[in-house]
């Protein structure tokens, strides 16, 4: 039984990372001319507004931005960026997002 539970968690993790990666690809597609090192907090906020304008639910926008934030955290940890453009962004879960169990 333990191996089945572990397999399910691994599959869930794969789906989550695919979802995060799709958010990153979507961000990059809208900002192809921008070097990631030059992305500002205003760019992130404009992207979030664009996602909301497309009719995405607040919880979906939150998840996409969380994935984008993780990516920028990685760039900082890998010393590709000095600071994440996501630092200082309001990362609170929207009220429409259910609490994590």
N, C-alpha and C positions, 0 to 999 in steps of 0.2 A: 504494500500500500504506500509506503514512504516514497518509493521510486515514482509512482504515478503522481503523487502530490508534487514532487520535485519537478517532474516533466511538465506539469501544468503551470507551475510558477515560471519555469523557463520559457514556455510558449507565451505566457502573459507578458513576460519581460521583453520578448522579441517583438510582440505586437506594439507594446508601448514605445520601444525605440524606433520602430518603423513610423509610428505616428509622429514622434518628435522629429525624426529626420524629414518627414514630409513637410512639417512646419518650417524647418530650416530651408528646405528647397523652395518652398513658397516665398519665404522672406528673400532669399537670394535672387529668385526670379524677378521679384519686384524691385530689386536694388542691384541688378547685375553690374551697373557702372560704378558702384561704390566699393571701394576697398574695405574689407571687414575691419581693418585697423582704423578706418575713418568713420565708422558708424557711431552716431551719437544717440543720446537718450531721446532726443527729438525724433530721430529716425524710427526708433522703437515705438514711441508713442504714436507716430503717424501710421506705422504698420498696424498697430492694434486698432486704431480708428478705422483703417481700411477693412480689417477683418470684421469689425462690428458692422460697418456699412454694407458688407456682403450678406448680412443677416445671420451671422454665426451666433450661437448662444454664448452668453458670457462665460459659461464653464468651458466651452470649447476654446474660446480666445485665451482664457487663463492657461489651459493645458498647453496650447501652442507656444505661448510666451514663456511658460515654465521650461519647455524644451529648448527654446532659443536661449534662455538664461543659462541653462546647463551647458550649452555649447560655448557660450562666452566665458563661463567659469573655467571650462577646460582650456580655452585659449590663454587665460590668465595663468592657470597652473602650469601649462606647457611653456610659459614665458613668451608667448606670441603676442600678447597684449599686456600693457602695464595695468590697465584697469578695465573692468567690464562696463560697457555702455548701459548695462542693465542695473548697475549699482544705483541705489536710490529710487528705483522704480517700485511702485506699490505692488508687492507680490502677494497681497492678501487674497484669499479665496473669495470669489464673488458669492453673494448670498444664495444664488441659485445652485451653487455647487454643494453636493452633499458632503457632510463631514466624513473624513477617512475613518475606516473602522480598524 
